[in-house]
Amino acid sequence: MLRVLLLFSAFEAALLLDTGLLFPRESSSREVKELNGLWAFRADRSPNRNQGFEKAWYKSRLAETGPVIDMPVPASYNDITQDPTLRDFIGWAWYEREVTVPARWVADESIRVVLRVGSAHYYSVVWVNGVQVTEHEGGHLPFEAEIGTLLRKEPTTPCRITIAVNNTLTLHTLPPGTIQHMNDRTRYPEGFFVQNTNFDFFNYAGIHRPVLLYTTPKAYVDDITVVTDFLDNTGLVRYHVSVQGAASPALKVTLMDQGGHCVASSSEPSGVLKVVDVNLWWPYLMHVNPGYLYSLEVRLVAADERSTYEDVYTLPVGIRTVNITNAQFLINNKPFYFHGVNKHEDADIRGKGLDWPLVVKDFNLIKWLGANSFRTSHYPYAEEILQMCDRHGIVLIDESPGVGIKDIRSFGNASLAHHLAVMDELVRRDKNHPSVVMWSVANEPAAEMPPAEYYFKTLIAHTRALDPTRPVTYITDSNYARDKGAPFVDVICVNSYFSWYHDPGHMEVISLQLNTQFEDWYGKYKKPIIQSEYGADAVAGVHNDPPVMFTEEYQKVVLQSYHNVFDQKRKKYLIGELIWNFADFMTTQGITRMVGNKKGVFTRQRQPKAAAFILKERYWRLANETGTLPLWTKYPCPL
């Protein structure tokens, strides 16, 4: 009974988010039209980057305002052309696409037509046929606008969608940055400026995820919230359905297993569904049947004086629990050890654009490694990637774009208000994914600064209130003594690069310094610890014996030195290790980076370095020690 009461309590807290952002899924009542492909594109190269607004480029076809080029969506625009000024462009970039909307959508006023952008970096303004329909701040989360009424004003006119995207980062954006104007005319031309940042990845820009039109009936399912638990062999799914456009709809909620059989049902908008002989959602390599998903089908019927509306939406549901002690991370009441990777949404040519072949390749490599988890460093990833994690049992630490918060001015009230709003959007989008087991609100902030204590106390408390069912953390570095935010997290996530950024070349210090790091952190906070980053750069094909920095041999020995200490501490309070990084990735140009960051165990083209085989051997050994699988699972099945 106590656990059921706790389930209800957690569920009520989750309802603090009052609007939904369900992933667009086709059903008998909903249609989806993808707008991916080639769009017209024009960068605003005017000195103030504001000519597009001053001359209202959105009021006519973009080609009528000046020269345009083809630009693929989804993709970053930076690496598509041979123009170095576009690769490094800062300011407003304009996209346009004319779409033929099915006549039935326009003629039938009972159909809602919604335009959805999966992600555009960083600030976006959207017009349809010259009328602004929405704007959005933040480069990693979806936004949408209902446009049916607008389309019906000119039913014979093609739907012209214009999206202006600005990748400028300021002290109050996430991630933050500053614009520096160079005014010395003996050294720099008129109007010269640079974008400064404190993060180590390229500031890719553009429309990075799919753009869609989708429909719902006038009365529709706006949101679904689920919180799960189990008692013995009975699963508990506490759900709430939010409806828009109808005061008193009739609902039918059906939970189905993977065979399509009904296992529980209800006709109430909220309730608890009980599943006998439940199949729990288990992580990859922790169970012989990982990633088990039920389907929660919601059918809505509503009527007004004009017509009857029916809406159908199906949500995948994984039944599992997450808990922590002062030394363990528990999934379904069993100890879980994170042996995984950090990643970036990053690849040749497409930059941060969603690319299905790349996504599937990465998941094959993750499973080949024997990794069971990764962290969405340093921003929320595409919803499609989270859905893959749900299906394959890959555990996620879901991170906000709060990376590079180093300036004291970025801890002010304006920055905090935006950060809180971003966490609202992130939790709203990802709250139902069973793969998401922890929220990370930031990466390596300057947490020693005086304002950091209030900033992170507020941010973590807010996130915990939005979702009490998952632990909250932020990623810190090894300097525990001055960290003002760590007292408020549930799990200590520590990044350290001994013998790389500290004592470069001296691998003999790793064991001592890493042991000191762990003992200091655990001694002060008595909370479970994840080594959330560690590693060393290695240029593929560069070798030396004895090992020296940037060789594959050096990367191997650094990893092995860390692993020796991990094996001591995971018997006590260490609950995970995440290598930095899964694959090489692009960064801004600088003297410490040779065509990007080379800490990947795979190259940017996803070919293994020697370290990948070290990691593979370790992760499969850990899986066989900590999981429940027989040794024959050493060779995983392909996706």
N, C-alpha and C positions, 0 to 999 in steps of 0.2 A: 504493500500500500504506500509506503514512504516513497519508493521509486516512482510510482504512478503520480504522486503529488508533485515530486520534483519535475517530472515530465511536463505536467500542466504548468508549473511555474516557469520553466524555461520557454515553453511555448508562448505564454502570455507576453514574455519579454520580447520574443521574436516579432510580435505583431506591432511593435513600435514603428515599423516601416509601413506607411499607410497606402502606398501605391505599388503596383507591380511592374515588373519588366520581364515577363516570361519570354523565354527563347521562342522565336517564331517556328511553329511546327504545323505542317499540313495535316488536315483532318477532313472529315466529311463536311465541316462547316467553315474551314479556313483554307485559304490558298496562299502560296508564297511565290513571288516572282523575283528572281535574282537579277540584279542590275550590274553584275560584274562584267568586266570586259574593257573595251577601250572607251575612254572619256576624252573630251577636249580639255586641254590644259593650258594655262597661262600663268606664269609667275609675274607678280606685280613688281617690276624692277625700278619703279619710280623712287626718287631719293627718300621720300617719307613712307614708302611702301603702302600708300593709301589711295593711289589713283583709282583703283577699282571701286572704292566707295565714293570717292568724289565725283566720278563720272558714271556711277551706277551701272557697272558692267552686268549686273544681274537683271537689268530691265530688257535686254535684248540677247540674241545669240552671242555667245562669247567670241566667236569668229568675227563678228562685226565690230568688236572693240579693238582688234589688233591680231597679230599672228598667234596661232595656237598650234600645239603639237599633240600627238596621240600620247595618252598616258594610261597604262593598265591599272585597273582596280580589281582586287586589292593589291597594293604594292607601295613601298616607299618610292618617292620620285627621285631620290638623290642619285642612285647609281644607274638609272635607266638610259641616260643620254651620255654623250661624250663631252658635255659642257661642265667644266670644273666649277663655274660660278653657280650652276644649279645644284651641284652636289653639296655645296656649302651654303646654299641660299638660306637666308633668315628673313621671314616676313610672310606676307599673304600670298598664297598660291590658290588659283581658282580652277575648279573642276566643273564640267558641264556634261550632261547626258540628256538626250531627248528619248522619251519612253512612250511607247504605245500602250495605253492602259486598256484592258479588255472592256468593251462597250458595256457589258453586263455590270461591271463594277460601278460604272458611272451612272448608268440608268437606274439602278436599284438603290434607293435612298436608305434602305435598311442595312446596307453593307458599309462598314467602316473600312477605309483604306488608309493604311499606316505606312509611312516612310521611316525606315530604320537604318541607322549607320552603326555598324559594329564597333568601329573605333576610327577616329581621325585625330592626328597629332598636330597641334595641341588644342587650339581654340577654333571652334567651327561656327559658321553662320550658314544657314540653309534657306534657300528660296525655291519656291515652285511657281513657275510662270511669272517671275518677277516679284512675288509676294513673300516676305520673310515668314517662315513657318516655325523656326526654332533656332536656338543657339546653345552651345554647350562648351563648358570649360573642362578640360581634362583629356589626355590623349590615349586612354587605355580602356575606356568603358563605353557601352552603347548608349545611344540616345535616339529618340524617335519623335514623330509628330503625325497627328491625324490630318490627312489632306483631302479626304473625300469631298467635303463641302466646297473646297477651292476648285477641285477638278470639275465639279458639276456646274460651276459658273461659266465655263467655256468647254462644253462637252465635246466639241469637234476639234479642239486644239490639242496637239501633242503635249504631253506632260514634260516640260523642260525643267530639269532639276539642276540647280546651281549650288555648289558648296565651296565656300571660301575657308581655307585652313591656314592658320598662323602658328608656326612652330617656335615663336619667341618665348623664351623662359625668363621670368622675373623672380624677384625675391619672394613672391607670394604664390608662385605656381608650384605644382608637384610633378616632376622634380623642379627645384628652384634653379635660378641662374641670374646672370646680370648681363646687360648690354654695355659694352665699353666703346665709346666714341674716341677715335684717334684724331686729335685736332692739330698736331704738328704737321703743317703743310710741307715742311722740308723732308718729311719721311713718309707721309701717307697722303693719298689723293683726297679730294673733297668728298665728304660723306662716308669715309671709311669707318667701319665699326666691326666689332667681333662679339660673338656670343660666348661668354664665359660660363663654365659649369664646374661642379665638383663631383661628377660621376664619371665612371670609366667605361662608357659605351657611347657609340655614335648617336647623335641626336637626329635619328631618322625621322622623316616627316612625310605627310601625305595621308591618304585614306588607306588604312592598313588592314581593315577587315571588311567583310562583304557589306554591300548596300542592298537593301531589300525593299520591296513593297509586299505587304501582307494584308490579308483581310480578316475581319471578324464580323459577326452579326452586330446589330445595334446594341443588343443586350449580350454581354460576353463575360467570360471568366477573365478577370483582370490579374489575379494573383493567386498562388497556392503556396502555403507554408506547411512544411512537414518537419516534425521532430520525432525521432525514433528511439525505441528502447526495446528490451526483451526481458522476460522473466522465465527462467528455465527454457522450455522449447516453444514459448509463445511470444511472437513478435508484437510490438505495440507501435502503431503509427498514429500519432496525434496530428491531425490535419486541420487546416482552416482554408476555406475557399472565399475569396473576395470577388464580388460581382459588381459590374458597372452597367448602367443603362436599364436596370430593372429593380423595382422596389421589393417584390416578393416572388422571386423565381422558384421554380421547382428544380431540385438538384438530385442527381443520382451519382454517387461516388462509388467506384468499383476498383478494388485492388486485385490485380491479376498476376499470376506467376508467369514464368518464361514460356510456359506451354499455352498461355492464353486462358487458363482456367481461373475463375473467380475464387478468391480465397477469403474475401471479406467485402462488405458493402454497407452503404448508409445512404439515407436521403436527407441528412442534415448538413448545413454549411460548415459545421465544426464537429469534431468528435474524435474518438479513438477507435481505430480498426485493430482487431485482434487476429493474429495470424498463427494458427496451430501448425506445429512442426515447421517452424520458420527456417528458411534458408538465409543465414546472415550474410551481410556484405563483408568479405574478408579481403585484406591486402594480398597482392601478388606474392607468391612464395610462402604465405602464412597458412594456406589452406589449399586443398586439392581443387576447390571450385571457387576461385577468387572472383570478385567483381559481380556477384549475383545481384541482379536488378529486378524488382517488381515494376509493374506499370500501374500508376494511379490514374484511372480514366474518370474525368469529370464531365457529366452531361448536364447541360442547363437548358431548361425550357421556360420561356417567359412570353408574355403577351401584353399588348396594349390595345387601344381602340382601333388600330390600323392593321396589325398583323401579329403573327406568332413567330418567335425567334428561337432557334436552337443552336447551341454552341457546344463543341466537343474539344477538350484539350486533354492530352495524355502526358503525365510527368513520370520520368523514371525515378524510382525510389529504392535506395539501398538501406536496409535495416541494420544499423550498427550503433555502437556507443563509443564514446571517447572519454577517458578519464585520466587524471594524473595523480601521482603521489609525489613525495619529496625526492624520489629516486627512480620512478618508472613512468612510462607512457603506456597506457592500456587501451587497446582496441578490443571491444567485446570482452572486457575483463581479463584479457591476456596480454602479457608484456609485448610491446612492439618496439623493435629497434630500427631506426631509420638508417638504411645503408643506400644512399642515393646520390643525387647530383644537383648542382645548380645549373640553370640554363639561361639562355637568352632567346628571344624571338629574333633571330638573326640568320641571314644566309646571303650568299652571293646574289647580286643583281636585284633581287626582290626586297632586300633590307629586312624590315619587320613585317612585310606583307604576309598574310595567311596563305600557305601553300600546302595543299593536301599531300602531294608526294613527299614533301619534306617532313610533314607531321608524322606520316606513317613510317618513314625511314627512321625518324628519331625514336619512335616507340619500339620499333624492332631492335634498335641499338640499346635502348634502356633495358629491355627484357634480356637481350644477349648478355649484357653486363651482369645481370642478376640484381639490378637496382630495384628497390621497391618504392622509391619515393623521389620527389624533387620539390624544389622551392621555386616559385614563380618570380625569381629575381629579375629585375627590381621593379615590377609593375604587374598588374593583373594581365594574365594571358587570355587568349581568345576562348570564348565559351566552347568552341568545338574541341579544343584541347582538353578542357575539363571533362567534357563528355567522354572523350577517349579514356581519361584516367578512371572515370566511373566504371566503364565497361571492362577495363583490364586490371582493375584493382591497384592502380598506382596511387600512392598516398601523396597529398599535396599540402605544403605550407603556402597559403595564399597571401601574397604580399602586395601592399599598396605601392604607389609610385613615390613614396617618401624617401627618396635616395638623394644624397648630396646636401642635406640640411646642415650647412656648416656656418652660415652667417647668422649672427645674433638677431638680425632684423627678420629672419625667417621664422623666428619663434613668437612673433607678435600675434595679436588678436585676429588680424585679417588672414594670416597664414593658418592659424588654428581653425578658424571657421571653415576655410576651404578644405582643410585636411579632414575635419569631421564630416563634411558633405561628401567627400570622396569615399570615406568608410561607409557612409549610408548607402551609396551607390554600389559599392563592392559587395557588401553583405546582402543587399537586396537582390543582386544578380546571382550570387553564388551560394546562398544559404541552404539550398536543397541538394547540393552535391555531396554524396557520401565520401568522395575522395578527399574533400577539403576537411582537414582535421585540426587546423590551427590558422589563426589570422596573424600576419606580421604587419605591423603598422608603419615600419620604417626600417631603413638599412643604414647603419653606421652614422647616425646623426652626431653632432657635436654635443653629446649629452652631458658634458662637464660644464656647459654654460649655465649661469644662474636661472634663465627662464625655462630651461629644459624640464625641470622637475614638475612645474605646473602644467606645462605643455603635454608631457607624456602621461602624467597622472590623469589629466582630463581625457586625452585621446584613448587611452587604454580602458578607462572606466566606461566611456561612451561605447566603445566597440564591444566590451563585455556585456553591457546592457542590451545592445542590439541582438547579441547571440551568446547567452550564458552556457551553451552546450559545447563550445569549443574554447580551448586555451587561447590566450593572446600573448604575443611576444613582440619585441622588435630586435633587430640584429645589432649587436654591439661589437666592440673590438676587445682586445685583451686587457685594456686598462680599467680594471674593476674599481680602483680606488676612487676615481673621480666621477663615476657614472651616476647621474641623478635620476635616471629613468628606470633602472633595473629593479628597484624595490617593488615596482607595480606590475611586472610581467609575471606570467605563470610558468614559463620555461625560459631558461637562460640560453640564448643562442649567441655563440661567440665566434667571431672571425679572427684568425691569426695567421701570419705568414712568416714564421720564424725561418731564418736562413735565407729569406728573400728580401722583404722590405726592411727586416731587422737582421743585423749580422750577415749580410749577403756573402754567400760562399762558405759559411761555417755551419755545415750540417751537424757537427758534433754538439751544437748547443740545443738542438731541437728537443731532445728528450727531457733535459732539465727544465727548459723554459716552458714547455707544454705541460709538464707535470705541475710546475708552479702555478701556471694559469688555472688549471682545473681545481687545484686545492684551494687557491685563493677565492675563486668564485663560489665554489660549493661551501667553503668554510664560512663565507659571509652571508649567503642567502639560503642555503639548504633547499635548493630547487634543482630539478633535473636539468641537465646540460646537453645541448646539441653543439657539436663542432660544425657550425653552419657554413664556414668557408675555410679552406686551406689549399695549398698547392704551390706550383712554380711554373714559370714559363718554359716551354720547350719548342724550339723550331723543328718541325718534322724533318728527319733525315740528317740532323746535325748531331754528331757523336764525339765523345771524348772520354778517355779513360786515363787517369782518374777523372771522375765527373767534374765538369765545370758548368756554371750557370748558362742557361738557354739550351743545353744539350738534353737529349732524351734520357741519358743516364742520370743526370742531376734530378730531373723530375721524378724518376723512379725511386731514387734513394730518399728524396724528401718525403714522398708518399709512404714508403716503408718505415721511415723513422716515426712519422705520425702514427701509423697503424700499430706499432709496438706499444705506444702509450695508450692508444684507444683500447687495446685488448686488456690492459690493466684496469682502466677506469670504467669500462662498460660492465664490469662485474660489480660496480658500486653505484654510480649515479649518472654515468654517460649514457644517453638514450639515442644517440645518433651521430652520424658523420656524413657530410655532404661535400663532395669534392668541388672545388672551383677549378675548372669548369667542365661541363659536358663537352663543349666544342669551342674552338677558337672563334672569336667574334670581333667585329669592327669597332674601333674607337676613333676619337678625334686624333688628328696627327700630332705627334710629339716625339721628343727624343727618347722617351722610355718605351715607346711602342713601335714595333716594326710591322706596318700594315696590320694593326690591330693587336688585341690581347691574345697571347699564345699559351694561355694556361689550360686550354682544352686537352682532354685525353683523346679527343678526336680532332682532326683538322676541321676547318670551316666547311670543307667538302665531305665531311663525315667519314674520313678514313682514320683508322686507329693508329695512335702512337704506341710506343712500348708500354706506357703507363696504363693504357686501356686493358692490357692483358694482366697487369698486376692487379688492377681493380676488379676485373672479372673473376680472377681466381679467389680473391678475398671475399667478394660479395656472395659467390656461390657457397663458399665455406661458411660464411655467416648465416646464409639462408638455411643450410642444413643443420646448423647448430641451434638456431633460434626459432625456426619454423617447425612445421609438422610434416614435411615432405620427405619421401624416400629419395635415395641417392640417384635414382634414374632420372629425376627431374633436372639433372645438371644441364641437359640440353633442352632448352625451352622450345615450345612449339611456336611457329611463326604466327603473326597476326592474321 
